[in-house]
Amino acid sequence: MPIANVSSRGGRLLDGGNTLKLGLFGANCSSGRNVTKVPERWSGTWADNLKLARMADAAGIDFMLPIGRWKGYGGETDYQGATLETITWACGLLAATKRLTVFGTVHAPLFHPVIAAKKMVTADHIGAGRFGLNIVVGWNEDEFEMFGVEQREHATRYDYAQEWIDAIKRMWTEQNTFDFDGRFIKLKSVRAKPKPYGGTQPVIMNAGASPTGRAFAVKNCGAFFMQASRNSVAETAQRVAAVKAEAAAQDRDVSVFTVGVIVCRPSTREAEDYHHHCVVEEADWSAVDQLLALRNITPQTVSPDEFRLRRHEFAHGNSGLPIIGDPDRVAGMLIELSRAGLTGIAVSLVNFADELPYLAAEVLPRLERAGLRLPA
Ligand SMILES: Cc1cc2nc3c(=O)[nH]c(=O)nc-3n(C[C@H](O)[C@H](O)[C@H](O)COP(=O)(O)O)c2cc1C
């Protein structure tokens, strides 16, 4: 049976609003994304998340994107060792906010699609259409061992995810009882009510880095998250254009986002000093090394120069684009990313709640003056 015609864009996040959308990435995890030992690092507690979401909502931040992580990376801080489950986290935050889109990051191979579809619809009703899905297929082997689930070979992960998302979309749209007879997923007499809020569809994103992952995103998602170039904005623009061209070749449109880490202070010198303090002097290097080892990046597998470079990249925000400086510099870099064709960026801060007010007071007005954002 054909899949019901579901808008692949969906959700409020992509329906107009700010030209450059800003999100917060990784607040559901202890440490957030900076791999640092500084005592003020992000707690990831519910109380701090709630405070942050209310603040972000008032400031006009567009979305919050959590990390679906089941097990910490160890090190002195047990980096990302305490994480709030993302759909339940989203439900709580959606109930407490009015405008933010809140994503759940859902591991397709670990969540039964019937349960996942209903959990997500519930979140979408709580948020009156503001829930978003980040579909992930699994990155870290050790997490799957913990579930007693064997990770599939890379391409097959996305074959499975294709069936999973097809099943989810049918449950979100199909009025009649249906059977789903896939290669992996077999469902009988499925009835799923209610449908997502108000006849809309939650925005769906994916951040696959491989050609297979990217093809999956282009085919199924309204938003694709990619790594911005660390070398030049021109290179980022080329990457965005390549994704858009891949989508256009299938008669589709996808919004392209990236991730970054921001340190913004009254002077660029102060920002650089603090950044250096957090992710060089006080980096949790043992956690960084475990993160790298999970990706098979070790002194045995890469050259000493490459290893040094990757350690530094991963210490600040697990390899997001560093955006470090005074408000003019930070706003300037964000404006360049927008001109490169990006629809938005999900950023991490060392302590989200302590640092967001300054960002909101100094950087957002600069983006408004540049015509990229509307006043909150
Ligand atoms: C912004 C962003 C968020 C991601 N969130 C998660 C996550 O929370 N959990 C997870 O297991 N993988 C996450 N990933 C990993 C991707 O979904 C993807 O598996 C990874 O980029 C490797 O790409 P590939 O699957 O195409 O090989 C994220 C990646 C990015 C860039």
The ligand as an SDF file (V2000), in Angstrom:
LIG
                    3D

 31 33  0  0  0  0  0  0  0  0999 V2000
   23.4750   17.6820   15.0720 C   0  0  0  0  0  0  0  0  0  0  0  0
   23.6730   16.1990   15.2490 C   0  0  0  0  0  0  0  0  0  0  0  0
   22.9320   15.5510   16.2220 C   0  0  0  0  0  0  0  0  0  0  0  0
   23.0800   14.1860   16.3990 C   0  0  0  0  0  0  0  0  0  0  0  0
   22.4140   13.5880   17.4200 N   0  0  0  0  0  0  0  0  0  0  0  0
   22.6460   12.2830   17.6790 C   0  0  0  0  0  0  0  0  0  0  0  0
   22.1340   11.6920   18.8290 C   0  0  0  0  0  0  0  0  0  0  0  0
   21.5670   12.3850   19.6620 O   0  0  0  0  0  0  0  0  0  0  0  0
   22.3090   10.3750   19.0240 N   0  0  0  0  0  0  0  0  0  0  0  0
   22.9790    9.5970   18.1460 C   0  0  0  0  0  0  0  0  0  0  0  0
   23.1080    8.3970   18.3570 O   0  0  0  0  0  0  0  0  0  0  0  0
   23.5160   10.1380   17.0260 N   0  0  0  0  0  0  0  0  0  0  0  0
   23.3870   11.4580   16.7980 C   0  0  0  0  0  0  0  0  0  0  0  0
   23.9640   12.0490   15.7200 N   0  0  0  0  0  0  0  0  0  0  0  0
   24.6540   11.1880   14.7380 C   0  0  0  0  0  0  0  0  0  0  0  0
   23.9900   11.2070   13.3740 C   0  0  0  0  0  0  0  0  0  0  0  0
   22.6130   10.8730   13.4410 O   0  0  0  0  0  0  0  0  0  0  0  0
   24.7230   10.2440   12.4300 C   0  0  0  0  0  0  0  0  0  0  0  0
   24.5800    8.9110   12.8370 O   0  0  0  0  0  0  0  0  0  0  0  0
   26.2110   10.5760   12.3570 C   0  0  0  0  0  0  0  0  0  0  0  0
   26.3670   11.9160   11.9060 O   0  0  0  0  0  0  0  0  0  0  0  0
   26.9630    9.6390   11.4410 C   0  0  0  0  0  0  0  0  0  0  0  0
   26.4040    9.6750   10.1480 O   0  0  0  0  0  0  0  0  0  0  0  0
   25.9940    8.3440    9.3850 P   0  0  0  0  0  0  0  0  0  0  0  0
   24.9620    7.6500   10.2200 O   0  0  0  0  0  0  0  0  0  0  0  0
   25.4650    8.7860    8.0610 O   0  0  0  0  0  0  0  0  0  0  0  0
   27.2460    7.5180    9.2760 O   0  0  0  0  0  0  0  0  0  0  0  0
   23.9220   13.4290   15.5610 C   0  0  0  0  0  0  0  0  0  0  0  0
   24.7250   14.1050   14.6310 C   0  0  0  0  0  0  0  0  0  0  0  0
   24.6210   15.4820   14.4880 C   0  0  0  0  0  0  0  0  0  0  0  0
   25.5100   16.1810   13.4950 C   0  0  0  0  0  0  0  0  0  0  0  0
  1  2  1  0
  2  3  1  0
  2 30  2  0
  3  4  2  0
  4  5  1  0
  4 28  1  0
  5  6  2  0
  6  7  1  0
  6 13  1  0
  7  8  2  0
  7  9  1  0
  9 10  1  0
 10 11  2  0
 10 12  1  0
 12 13  2  0
 13 14  1  0
 14 15  1  0
 14 28  1  0
 15 16  1  0
 16 17  1  0
 16 18  1  0
 18 19  1  0
 18 20  1  0
 20 21  1  0
 20 22  1  0
 22 23  1  0
 23 24  1  0
 24 25  2  0
 24 26  1  0
 24 27  1  0
 28 29  2  0
 29 30  1  0
 30 31  1  0
M  END
$$$$
